[in-house]
């Protein structure tokens, strides 16, 4: 993997990163950009699964004033703002066939045509790195992914192994994340006991690097100077306490919550598509939000972090919940779970 990343950094070729969810594909993409000749230019990321198809075109290519309701001014897309830099297209396998065709045309010509424009406005020089946790060859056979786009993207292929196949990296990664989060919080770095190091290497890490990173952040928030196996068990192997206390459909709300909190998937990937496709009910979604609020003691900003969303998604997330009548009052959770008071103290009241 390191050798392929080095080759990629020394060229402008398109890169396709594959691997399970949470293995660190964006980390590799940023590494390739940082080591490339484009290092001083913009690096922009977009999650193709986290943006509705109707908005993805505008996000990528920009739009003209008046092209749709709410388009009050001209807006450049990320492909334009990243001229001479790098664009990271995460979850490219979730892109609709229509959007795949538009992306393919851009890759072939470099021309940008904003939504609402009658012709292409300009050419840009953008290096594209794409990532997916899907088997794109299976998607091609199912007619869900264009074969010509696959070969356009798959110039340099870097497969990233799951964390369970990189056991020697686990302790070093954990210590790195603990140091990073402690630095941000201006708190002492928790020290891993030898027993806790052993426990870390014995876990299967279904959520990969993202799960490890989330665990490190929670350990820093809890503020213990030394981490013991019992501290790890609380988050790594134990069932979330809120889930135990609720009467919920285990195959829906519980499993989605597990995917988000323990396996590190984003809310926009694990919950949003299922809800919009009506595979998950409004009550299921409310249950997931309740479970999250139990964890964050009613703090919605921390809930955004817990659900693996970008902090900039805070307003979008709240608007989504309110629109579908799933926004839960936070006050009922402020008096619960006194043992997590240190977790709530890091947030602000909403």
Secondary structure, 3 states (H helix, E strand, C coil): CHHHHHHHHCCCCCEEEECCCCCCHHHHHHHHHHCCCCCCCCEEEEECCCCCHHHHHHHHHEECCCCCCCCCCCEECHHHHCCCCEEEEECHHHCCHHHHHHHHHHHHHCEECCECCCCCCEECCCEEEEEECCCHHHHHHCCCCCHHHHHHHCCEEEECCCHHHCHHHHHHHHHHHHHHHHHHHCCCCCEECHHHHHHHHHCCCCCHHHHHHHHHHHHHHHCCCEECHHHHHHHHCCCCHHHHHCCCCHHHHHHHHHHHHCCCCCHHHHHHHHHHCCCCCHHHHHHHHHHHHHHHCCCHHHHHHHCCCCHHHHHHHHHHHHHCCCCCCCHHHHCCCHHHHHHHCCCCCC
